[in-house]
């Protein structure tokens, strides 16, 4: 069936009244100049251009009556309510212990309905109107398989709400954006573990994770302590290479993510269509995307 409970009016990327309201220096520009400003400057500058001011605002687009699954809520879920279910790699007790070890408040950690230590979503035995994941999609070993699994968890017309790190403003800054060939290779190999290149990228080639510094143009020194980090990462990889090592497998910008999903549509590798991709806001390190599962009637 087609999910009506997933329906909600999504803000446009650029809403002129909001763009003026949240950017007073632009208030006097006529509409055509305002549109031009956003295209040339606004998105790159991370200016707020619609009603969405925070990740909480984005999550609030999920209709209250929707049957929803949140992937990886850890200690701070974005969704709550009687119709919300949670999937994570640890039970609630395990997540609380991890939060305490990291010095994070554990009080909001939810009960986890579906647990898989290697992130296998096939343990979920229900179908939903909405699936939401926050900083999870970049950890997937096979991006195409992940999208297809999420699609199977959704009714026709259901939506996948994605919060993903923008590699330009986090510790992934020096990584090249993942290519379509990378995505296709991982799927061809039916990859279930991250490659040595992924592990090295996260352990030896990453930089600082101070978002404000990245926006200010300070990305850290790429070669600083490189030999020590390289050797330590190789040692850890050799010790754990027969098990799953949790690292970022994919490096996105909003534009590169859009290009990959559009290409996967063309190749018939996904039943998702892009409804919105909201660019990264100033002093933030993530972009937001809404993918919708095509109904049978609209499928090519």
C-alpha positions in Angstrom: 0.0 0.0 0.0 1.0 3.6 -0.5 1.8 5.3 2.8 -0.3 8.4 3.4 1.1 8.8 6.9 4.5 9.8 5.5 2.9 12.7 3.6 4.0 16.2 4.8 4.7 19.4 3.0 8.5 19.6 2.8 10.1 23.1 2.8 11.6 24.2 -0.5 15.4 24.6 -0.5 14.9 28.4 -1.1 11.9 30.2 0.4 12.3 33.8 -0.4 10.5 35.2 2.7 12.5 33.0 5.0 15.7 33.9 3.2 15.0 37.6 3.8 13.9 37.1 7.4 17.0 35.0 8.4 19.5 37.2 6.4 18.7 40.8 7.2 21.5 42.1 5.0 19.6 40.8 2.0 16.2 42.2 3.0 16.2 44.9 0.3 16.9 42.7 -2.6 14.1 42.0 -5.1 13.2 38.4 -5.8 15.3 37.8 -8.9 18.4 39.2 -7.1 17.6 37.2 -4.0 17.5 34.0 -6.1 20.7 34.9 -7.8 22.4 35.6 -4.4 21.4 32.2 -3.1 22.7 30.4 -6.2 26.0 32.3 -6.3 26.7 32.9 -2.6 24.0 31.7 -0.2 24.4 27.9 -0.4 28.2 28.1 -0.3 28.0 30.4 2.7 25.7 28.1 4.5 22.9 30.7 4.8 19.6 29.7 6.2 17.1 29.7 3.4 13.9 28.1 4.7 12.1 27.2 7.9 14.6 24.5 8.9 17.0 25.9 11.5 18.3 22.8 13.1 18.5 19.0 12.9 15.5 18.9 15.3 13.5 20.9 12.8 14.4 18.5 10.1 13.4 15.5 12.2 10.1 17.3 13.1 9.1 16.9 9.4 8.3 13.3 10.2 4.5 13.3 10.8 3.6 12.5 14.4 1.3 9.6 13.3 3.8 7.9 11.1 5.1 4.4 11.9 8.8 5.2 12.1 12.1 3.4 12.5 15.1 5.4 13.8 18.5 3.8 12.9 21.2 4.4 15.5 19.6 6.6 18.1 22.4 6.0 20.6 21.8 8.2 23.6 19.9 11.0 21.9 17.1 9.9 19.6 15.6 12.4 17.1 12.2 10.7 17.0 10.0 9.7 19.9 6.4 8.5 20.4 4.4 5.3 20.6 4.8 4.6 16.8 8.6 4.9 16.8 10.9 1.9 16.9 14.6 1.9 17.3 17.5 -0.1 15.7 21.1 -0.1 17.0 24.2 -2.2 17.3 23.8 -2.5 21.1 21.0 -3.0 23.6 19.9 0.0 25.7 22.2 -1.3 28.5 25.1 -1.5 26.1 24.4 2.0 24.7 24.2 3.5 28.2 27.6 1.9 29.1 29.1 3.3 25.9 27.6 6.8 26.6 29.0 6.8 30.1 32.5 5.8 28.9 32.3 8.7 26.4 31.2 11.2 29.1 27.8 11.6 27.4 24.4 11.8 29.3 22.6 8.5 29.1 19.2 9.5 30.3 17.5 9.8 26.9 18.8 6.4 25.6 15.7 4.6 24.4 14.8 0.9 24.6 16.2 -0.7 21.4 13.6 -2.8 19.5 16.0 -4.4 17.0 19.7 -5.1 17.7 22.4 -6.3 15.4 26.0 -6.0 16.4 27.1 -5.7 12.7 24.3 -3.3 11.7 22.3 -5.9 9.7 18.9 -4.3 9.1 17.4 -7.6 8.0 16.7 -8.4 11.6 13.9 -5.8 11.4 10.6 -7.6 10.8 8.2 -4.7 10.2 7.3 -2.2 7.5 7.2 1.6 8.2 6.0 4.9 6.8 9.4 6.5 7.6 12.9 5.5 8.3 15.4 8.0 9.7 19.1 7.6 10.2 21.6 10.1 11.7 25.3 9.8 10.8 24.7 6.1 9.9 24.7 6.0 6.1 28.4 6.8 5.8 29.2 3.7 7.9 27.6 1.2 5.5 30.0 -1.2 3.8 27.7 -1.6 0.7 25.7 1.6 0.1 23.4 0.1 -2.5 22.5 -2.9 -0.3 21.8 -0.4 2.5 19.4 1.7 0.4 17.7 -1.5 -0.9 17.3 -2.8 2.6 15.8 0.4 3.9 13.5 0.5 0.9 12.2 -3.0 1.8 11.3 -1.6 5.2 9.1 1.1 3.8 5.6 1.1 2.4 5.3 2.4 -1.2 5.6 6.2 -1.0 7.5 5.9 2.3 10.4 8.3 3.1 13.9 7.8 4.2 15.2 10.9 6.2 19.0 11.0 6.2 21.3 13.2 8.2 24.8 12.7 6.8 28.2 14.3 7.6 29.5 16.8 5.0 33.1 15.7 4.6 34.2 19.3 4.1 33.5 20.2 7.7 34.5 17.2 9.8 37.5 14.9 10.3 37.0 13.6 6.7 38.0 16.9 5.2 41.0 15.7 3.3 39.2 12.7 1.8 38.0 12.8 -1.8 34.3 12.5 -2.1 33.3 8.9 -2.8 32.7 8.2 -6.5 30.0 6.2 -8.2 32.7 3.6 -9.2 33.5 3.2 -5.4 29.8 2.6 -4.7 29.4 0.1 -7.6 32.6 -1.8 -6.7 31.4 -2.3 -3.1 28.1 -3.6 -4.3 29.7 -5.9 -6.9 31.9 -7.3 -4.1 29.0 -7.7 -1.7 31.2 -6.0 0.8 30.5 -6.7 4.4 33.7 -5.2 5.9 35.4 -1.9 5.3 38.5 -1.9 3.2 42.0 -1.1 4.5 41.8 2.2 2.5 38.7 3.1 4.6 40.4 2.2 7.8 43.5 4.2 6.9 41.4 7.2 5.9 39.8 7.2 9.3 42.8 6.4 11.4 45.8 7.8 9.7 44.6 10.4 7.2 41.8 12.2 9.1 42.1 15.6 10.7 40.4 17.5 13.5 36.6 17.5 14.0 36.1 21.1 15.0 33.3 22.3 12.7 33.8 26.0 13.4 37.5 25.7 12.5 36.7 24.1 9.2 34.2 26.8 8.3 36.9 29.3 9.2 39.3 27.6 6.7 41.5 25.9 9.4 41.5 22.2 8.4 44.5 21.1 10.4 47.9 19.8 9.2 47.4 16.8 6.9 50.9 15.4 7.4 51.1 16.0 11.2 52.2 12.8 13.0 51.5 10.9 9.8 54.0 8.1 10.3 52.9 7.4 13.8 49.2 7.4 12.9 49.9 5.3 9.8 51.8 2.6 11.8 49.3 2.6 14.7 46.4 2.2 12.2 48.1 -0.7 10.4 48.8 -2.4 13.7 45.1 -2.1 14.8 43.9 -3.3 11.3 46.2 -6.4 11.4 44.9 -7.1 14.9 41.2 -6.8 14.0 41.0 -7.4 10.2 39.0 -10.6 10.7 36.2 -8.7 12.4 34.1 -5.7 11.4 35.9 -2.4 12.0 33.4 0.5 12.3 34.7 3.5 10.2 33.4 5.9 7.6 33.1 4.0 4.4 31.7 6.9 2.4 32.6 10.6 2.1 29.9 12.9 0.9 29.1 16.5 0.1 25.5 17.4 -0.6 26.3 17.6 -4.4 28.2 14.3 -4.5 25.5 12.5 -2.6 22.9 13.8 -5.0 24.9 12.7 -8.0 25.4 9.2 -6.7 21.7 8.7 -5.9 20.7 10.0 -9.3 23.1 7.7 -11.0 21.9 4.7 -9.0 18.3 5.6 -10.1 19.5 5.5 -13.7 21.2 2.2 -13.2 18.1 0.7 -11.6 20.0 0.1 -8.4 17.6 2.0 -6.1 13.8 2.5 -5.9 14.4 5.8 -4.1 13.8 9.2 -5.6 15.3 12.4 -4.2 12.7 14.7 -2.8 15.0 17.2 -1.1 18.6 17.6 -0.2 19.1 20.5 2.2 22.6 21.9 2.0 24.9 22.2 5.0 24.2 25.2 7.2 26.9 27.6 8.4 28.9 26.2 11.4 27.2 22.8 10.9 28.8 19.6 9.7 25.9 17.7 8.2 23.4 18.0 5.3 19.9 16.6 5.3 18.2 14.5 2.6 14.7 13.1 2.1 14.4 10.1 -0.3 11.1 8.7 -1.3 10.3 5.1 -2.3 8.7 5.1 -5.7 5.2 3.6 -5.9 4.8 0.8 -8.4 2.7 3.2 -10.6 5.5 5.8 -10.8 8.3 3.3 -11.3 9.8 3.4 -14.9 
